[in-house]
Amino acid sequence: MAIVGKPAPLKVLHYMETNFGMTGVESFILQLTTAQQRAGLEPRITLEIASREELVQAEAKIGVEVVDFPPAVTSRLPLVGKLGRILNSVRRIRALCRELQGHQVLHLHSSGFVGLEALVAAALVRTPKVVVTHHMTVTIYRKYWSRLGSLTLWLQKQVADASVMPYAEAAQELVEVGLPAAKVHVVPYCIDEVRFAGQNVPPAEDEPLKLIMVARLHIGKGHDVLLDALSTLKQRGRAVKLVIVGRGDTRPAIEQQIAALGLESMVDLRQHVDHSEIPAMLRQSHVIVLPSFMEGETFPLSLLEGQLLGLPAIGSRWFGIPSIIEDGETGFIVAPKHAGELAEAIDKLVLDRALYLRMSEHARLRAHAHFTGKAVAATYAALYGSPAQLQLAVAAG
């Protein structure tokens, strides 16, 4: 009688072409690979590591390898530039073919329709499963669309087994540009429920409501709107404190606005902190806020992190944010750029302790049901297929 051995762990290569530094996408990759490794998969990452040192260090702590990838080549000379791009693409495809050897899954992380070289490499190597997670909506990408984007979309139709968006409306846009509906899926971003374990402590009766905003200091994130809302609450005599965490080019403007509005005693503007410090900061806070109206905002992780720890969330009616916050149940959705609505939402939580406690519990329960690494990793594992199925596919190929 033949003994069937246990299938080898599923090997997944995560790849992202574009590089904007350590942003929410890289944080999501960290959360997902952590959950995948915990579930018995073997995730591996290849991307340009320049300005992503935080990701490399965090992955090293959990034993996930990050392989540096050749950067793109550009030149101002038309002929040299075109030839250089072609040669560099060939070089990158060959590098990806080498990296894909022995992997059953290519998980491509795409800002719009990019990653043509990865799709070509997957086709050449005949990678059993190709999954593309989009981190930019079609609505945003349209203004950057090019012939290369159209070619990438066409090849994605041929090669990808699954195309993913984190919320339903964005997924529908993929169908509208021609991706097969049966291969388009909604999978939200996730948070490591082990690192973000526990729950925050609700505000005491005589304690100020502690707001926290964790985001890059960047135009459109809504820091200015939140400070204007805080000024309104100050005029009403409300006991509110705000911690702002992040780094970026709008810090001088934020500092000037804090001084102009006389909010120095209410606002603690921190320098950038390591992502490992965020759970403790959230546990010491009461409400997570992100009034973003930034182009490219898709599914901000900070709102997931806060809710997982029981913080009611306040966010803007902007792209995927309404899919994260259940308005009136786990927090509030307000109009973008509307400091008045934002002030009213915060005020409700200041004045109504019963409402705060109810939203806190609902936020925690909903986040644990939908946004944990364990849940999201299981959904992706189903898209990848089982190790046994993929081994059969490799054998058949």
C-alpha positions in Angstrom: 0.0 0.0 0.0 1.5 3.3 -1.1 1.9 6.0 1.6 1.0 9.4 0.5 3.4 12.0 1.9 2.5 15.3 3.3 2.6 18.0 0.6 5.6 20.4 0.9 4.8 23.9 2.1 3.4 26.3 -0.5 6.1 28.6 -1.8 4.8 32.1 -2.6 6.9 34.9 -4.2 5.6 38.4 -3.5 6.8 41.0 -6.0 6.1 44.7 -6.4 7.5 46.8 -9.2 6.8 50.4 -8.1 8.7 51.9 -5.2 7.3 54.8 -3.1 9.3 53.8 0.0 7.7 52.3 3.1 4.0 52.9 2.5 0.8 51.1 3.4 1.4 48.6 0.6 4.7 47.5 2.1 3.0 47.4 5.5 0.3 45.1 4.1 2.9 42.8 2.5 4.5 42.6 5.9 1.2 41.7 7.6 0.3 39.2 5.0 3.6 37.4 4.9 3.6 37.2 8.7 0.2 35.5 8.6 1.2 33.2 5.7 4.4 32.0 7.5 2.3 31.4 10.7 -0.1 29.3 8.6 2.7 27.1 7.2 3.3 28.7 3.9 6.8 29.8 2.7 6.5 33.4 1.6 9.4 35.2 0.0 9.7 38.8 -1.3 11.6 40.4 -4.2 11.5 44.2 -4.8 13.8 47.2 -4.8 14.9 47.5 -1.2 16.1 51.1 -1.4 14.0 53.2 1.1 12.3 50.0 2.3 14.9 49.2 5.0 12.1 49.1 7.6 10.3 46.3 5.7 13.6 44.3 5.2 14.4 44.5 9.0 10.8 43.6 10.0 10.7 40.6 7.6 14.1 39.5 8.8 12.8 39.3 12.4 10.1 36.7 11.3 12.5 34.9 9.0 11.1 36.0 5.6 13.7 36.6 2.9 13.7 39.9 1.0 15.7 39.8 -2.2 16.8 43.1 -3.8 15.6 43.6 -7.4 17.3 45.5 -10.2 15.9 49.0 -10.5 14.6 50.4 -13.7 17.0 52.3 -16.0 16.2 55.7 -17.4 17.9 58.2 -19.7 17.1 61.7 -21.1 18.6 60.6 -24.4 15.7 59.2 -26.5 17.6 56.4 -28.3 19.7 55.5 -25.3 16.7 55.7 -23.0 14.6 53.4 -25.2 17.3 50.9 -25.7 18.2 51.0 -22.0 14.6 50.3 -21.0 14.4 47.4 -23.3 17.7 45.9 -22.1 16.8 46.5 -18.5 13.4 44.8 -19.0 15.1 41.7 -20.4 17.4 41.8 -17.5 14.6 42.1 -15.0 12.5 39.3 -16.7 15.5 37.0 -16.5 16.0 37.9 -12.8 12.4 37.1 -12.1 12.5 33.8 -13.9 15.4 32.8 -11.7 13.5 33.9 -8.5 10.3 32.1 -9.5 12.1 28.7 -9.8 10.6 26.4 -7.2 7.7 28.7 -6.3 4.1 27.6 -6.9 2.7 31.1 -6.7 3.6 34.5 -8.0 1.7 37.2 -5.9 2.1 40.4 -7.8 1.3 43.7 -6.0 0.3 46.3 -8.6 -0.2 50.0 -8.4 -2.6 50.2 -11.4 -1.6 48.0 -14.4 2.1 47.6 -13.9 4.2 44.5 -13.5 4.4 43.5 -17.1 7.8 41.9 -16.6 6.6 39.8 -13.8 3.7 38.5 -15.8 6.0 37.7 -18.7 8.3 35.8 -16.4 5.5 33.9 -14.8 4.3 32.8 -18.3 7.8 31.8 -19.3 8.4 29.7 -16.1 4.8 28.4 -16.3 4.2 29.3 -12.7 1.1 27.3 -11.6 -0.7 30.2 -9.9 -0.5 34.0 -10.5 -2.5 36.3 -8.2 -2.5 40.1 -8.7 -3.5 42.4 -5.9 -4.2 45.9 -7.0 -3.3 48.7 -4.7 -4.6 51.5 -6.9 -8.1 51.8 -8.3 -8.8 52.1 -12.0 -10.4 55.5 -11.3 -7.0 56.9 -10.1 -4.9 55.0 -12.6 -6.8 56.3 -15.7 -4.8 59.5 -15.7 -1.6 57.6 -15.8 -2.7 55.0 -18.4 -0.4 54.3 -21.3 0.1 51.7 -24.0 2.2 49.8 -21.6 -0.7 49.7 -19.1 -3.0 48.4 -21.9 -0.5 45.7 -22.7 -0.1 44.8 -19.1 -3.9 44.5 -18.7 -4.1 42.3 -21.8 -1.4 40.0 -20.4 -3.0 39.9 -17.0 -6.2 38.6 -18.6 -4.1 35.7 -20.1 -1.9 34.9 -17.2 -3.5 35.8 -13.9 -5.7 33.3 -12.1 -7.1 35.9 -9.8 -7.2 39.7 -9.7 -7.9 41.3 -6.3 -9.1 44.6 -5.0 -9.7 45.3 -1.2 -13.3 46.5 -1.6 -16.2 45.8 -3.9 -16.5 49.0 -5.9 -12.9 48.9 -6.9 -13.2 45.2 -7.9 -16.2 46.1 -10.1 -13.9 48.6 -11.9 -11.6 45.7 -12.9 -14.5 43.9 -14.4 -15.5 47.1 -16.3 -12.1 47.3 -18.0 -12.3 43.7 -19.2 -11.0 41.4 -16.5 -13.2 38.2 -16.3 -15.7 38.6 -13.4 -15.1 35.0 -12.3 -11.4 35.8 -11.7 -12.0 39.1 -9.9 -12.1 38.9 -6.1 -12.5 41.2 -3.1 -10.0 40.6 -0.3 -9.4 43.3 2.3 -6.0 44.3 3.7 -5.1 42.7 7.0 -3.5 43.3 10.4 -1.4 41.0 12.5 -3.8 40.0 15.3 -0.8 38.8 17.4 1.1 42.1 17.4 -2.2 44.0 17.7 -3.6 41.8 20.4 -5.6 43.2 23.4 -7.8 46.2 23.6 -7.5 49.9 24.4 -8.7 51.3 27.7 -11.9 53.5 27.3 -11.6 57.1 28.5 -12.3 57.7 32.2 -15.1 60.1 33.1 -12.8 63.0 33.7 -10.2 62.1 31.0 -9.8 63.9 27.7 -10.7 61.9 24.6 -7.4 60.9 23.0 -7.4 61.0 19.2 -4.6 59.5 17.2 -3.8 59.9 13.5 -1.2 57.6 12.0 -0.3 58.7 8.5 2.3 60.2 6.3 2.6 64.0 6.6 1.4 64.4 3.0 -1.0 66.7 1.1 -4.4 65.2 1.2 -4.1 63.1 4.2 -6.3 65.6 6.1 -4.1 66.8 8.9 -5.2 70.4 8.2 -8.9 69.4 8.3 -8.5 67.6 11.6 -6.7 70.6 13.1 -9.5 72.9 12.0 -12.0 70.5 13.6 -9.9 70.5 16.8 -10.0 74.2 16.9 -13.8 74.1 16.8 -13.8 71.7 19.7 -11.4 73.9 21.6 -13.9 76.8 21.2 -16.6 74.6 22.7 -14.4 73.8 25.7 -14.2 70.1 24.9 -11.5 67.9 26.6 -9.7 66.4 23.6 -6.1 65.5 22.9 -4.6 64.6 19.5 -1.4 62.6 18.7 -0.1 62.8 15.2 2.3 60.1 14.1 4.2 60.3 10.8 6.9 62.0 8.7 6.7 63.9 5.5 7.0 67.1 3.7 3.9 68.9 5.2 5.4 68.9 8.7 6.3 72.7 8.6 2.8 73.6 7.4 1.2 71.4 10.2 3.4 73.0 12.8 2.5 76.5 11.6 -1.3 75.6 11.7 -1.0 74.3 15.2 0.7 77.5 16.3 -1.8 79.7 14.4 -4.8 78.0 16.0 -3.3 77.9 19.5 -3.4 74.1 19.7 0.0 73.5 21.2 -1.5 72.1 24.5 -3.9 69.8 22.6 -1.6 68.3 19.9 1.4 66.1 20.2 3.1 66.0 16.8 5.5 63.1 16.9 8.3 62.2 14.6 8.1 59.0 12.6 8.1 56.0 14.9 8.9 52.4 13.9 5.9 50.3 13.0 6.6 48.0 15.9 5.7 50.9 18.3 2.3 51.6 16.9 0.3 48.9 18.8 1.3 50.3 22.2 0.5 53.8 21.0 -3.0 52.7 19.8 -3.7 50.9 23.1 -3.2 54.2 24.9 -5.6 56.1 22.6 -9.4 56.2 22.3 -10.3 57.1 18.7 -8.4 56.5 15.4 -8.9 59.3 12.8 -8.1 59.6 9.1 -10.0 62.4 7.2 -8.1 61.7 4.0 -8.8 63.1 0.6 -5.5 62.1 -0.9 -5.2 60.8 -4.5 -4.2 57.2 -4.4 -5.8 56.4 -1.0 -7.2 53.0 -1.3 -7.7 51.0 1.9 -5.7 52.7 4.8 -4.3 50.2 7.3 -4.2 52.6 10.3 -8.0 52.4 10.5 -7.9 48.6 10.6 -5.2 48.7 13.2 -7.2 51.0 15.5 -10.4 49.1 15.2 -8.7 45.8 15.9 -7.8 47.2 19.3 -11.3 48.6 19.9 -10.8 52.2 18.8 -13.9 53.7 17.1 -12.8 55.1 13.7 -13.6 58.4 12.0 -12.8 58.6 8.3 -13.8 60.4 5.2 -16.2 59.2 2.4 -13.2 58.5 0.2 -12.5 55.4 -1.9 -12.3 52.3 0.3 -12.7 54.0 3.7 -16.5 53.5 3.9 -15.8 49.7 3.5 -13.6 49.8 6.6 -15.9 51.8 8.8 -19.5 50.9 9.3 -21.0 54.3 9.7 -22.8 54.8 13.0 -21.8 51.3 14.2 -17.9 51.1 14.3 -17.4 54.8 13.9 -18.3 57.7 11.6 -17.9 58.5 7.9 -17.7 62.3 7.2 -17.5 64.3 4.0 -13.9 64.9 2.7 -12.4 68.3 3.6 -15.4 69.0 5.9 -14.0 70.1 9.3 -17.5 70.9 10.6 -18.7 67.3 10.1 -15.5 65.9 11.5 -15.8 68.1 14.6 -19.4 66.9 15.1 -18.4 63.3 14.8 -15.7 63.7 17.5 -18.1 65.7 19.7 -20.5 62.8 19.7 -17.9 60.5 21.1 -16.8 63.1 23.7 -20.4 63.6 25.0 -21.9 60.1 24.8 -19.9 57.5 26.7 -22.5 54.8 26.0 -22.1 55.5 22.3 -18.3 55.3 22.6 -18.4 52.0 24.4 -20.8 50.5 21.9 -18.8 51.6 18.9 -15.6 50.4 20.5 -16.9 46.9 21.0 -18.5 46.7 17.5 -15.2 48.0 15.9 -13.2 45.3 17.7 -15.6 42.5 16.8 -15.9 43.5 13.1 -12.2 43.9 12.7 -11.5 40.5 14.2 -14.1 39.0 11.9 -12.8 40.5 8.6 -9.4 42.1 8.9 -7.1 39.7 10.8 -4.0 38.2 9.1 -5.3 34.8 9.8 -8.6 35.4 7.9 -7.1 37.2 5.0 -4.2 34.7 4.6 -6.8 31.9 4.5 -8.7 33.7 1.7 -5.5 34.1 -0.3 -4.6 30.5 0.3 -7.9 29.5 -1.3 -7.1 31.6 -4.3 -3.6 30.0 -4.5 -5.0 26.5 -4.3 -3.7 23.6 -2.1 -0.1 22.4 -2.2 -1.3 19.0 -3.5 -3.3 20.7 -6.3 -0.3 22.8 -7.4 2.1 19.9 -7.2 -0.2 18.0 -9.7 -0.3 21.1 -11.9 3.5 21.2 -11.9 3.7 17.5 -12.7 1.2 17.9 -15.5 3.2 20.8 -17.0 
